[in-house]
Structures are given as C-alpha cells and as structure tokens.
C-alpha cells in the first residue's frame, strides 16, 4: 500500500512538513526568495528519497532473514 507520508516511530514526515525547512535552506544557499513550487518539488524529492531508502533497508533485511532455499 502506498502512503503519502513516511511514518517512523509514530512521526509522519511529508512534503508539507519539510517545506519550511527547505525554503529556509534554499534561501540561505541562493540569497534570493525561492518560489514555493521549487521548495515543494525539492521537499517532494527528499521525501521520495526517504521512502526509497526505507524500502531498500526493509527489503535487504527481509532478504537476509529469509532462509536459503
């Protein structure tokens, strides 16, 4: 089942959660106001990366735990 937020230890991390931090970081990096659409896209990529990383770790742990046939 696909969900829109990463839930780890009862804390949901979504694009909306990360947007203020991403806007701040991009503003510091580029020294100009960054459009909300850009910060939304960057936050979405970060959340997707976290999703992929968690899936990779879970699949790798499951493969190691599976008995050899």
C-alpha positions in Angstrom: 0.0 0.0 0.0 1.4 3.4 -0.9 1.0 6.3 1.5 1.9 9.9 1.1 4.0 10.3 4.3 6.8 8.4 5.8 5.8 7.2 9.2 8.7 6.3 11.5 8.2 5.8 15.2 4.8 7.5 15.1 6.1 10.6 13.4 4.8 11.4 9.9 7.2 13.1 7.5 5.6 14.6 4.4 6.4 17.3 1.8 4.3 19.8 3.8 6.3 19.1 6.9 9.6 19.7 5.2 8.7 22.7 3.0 9.5 25.4 5.6 13.0 23.9 6.3 13.6 23.5 2.5 12.5 27.1 1.8 14.9 28.3 4.6 17.8 26.2 3.3 17.3 27.3 -0.3 17.0 30.9 0.7 20.3 30.7 2.6 22.0 28.9 -0.3 20.8 31.2 -3.1 20.4 34.5 -1.2 17.1 35.2 -3.0 13.5 34.3 -2.3 12.7 30.9 -3.7 9.2 30.2 -5.3 7.0 27.8 -3.2 6.8 25.5 -6.2 10.6 24.9 -6.2 10.7 24.2 -2.4 7.7 21.9 -2.8 9.5 19.9 -5.5 12.7 19.7 -3.6 10.9 18.6 -0.4 9.0 16.0 -2.5 12.2 14.6 -3.8 13.6 14.4 -0.3 10.5 12.5 0.9 10.6 10.2 -2.1 14.3 9.5 -1.3 13.5 8.7 2.3 10.7 6.3 1.1 13.2 4.6 -1.3 15.8 4.3 1.4 13.4 2.8 3.9 12.1 0.3 1.3 15.7 -0.7 0.4 16.7 -1.3 4.0 13.5 -3.2 4.8 13.9 -5.4 1.6 17.6 -6.0 2.4 16.8 -7.0 6.0 14.0 -9.3 4.8 16.3 -11.0 2.2 19.0 -11.6 4.9 16.4 -13.0 7.3 14.8 -15.4 4.7 16.2 -19.0 4.9 18.3 -20.1 2.0 16.5 -22.5 -0.3 
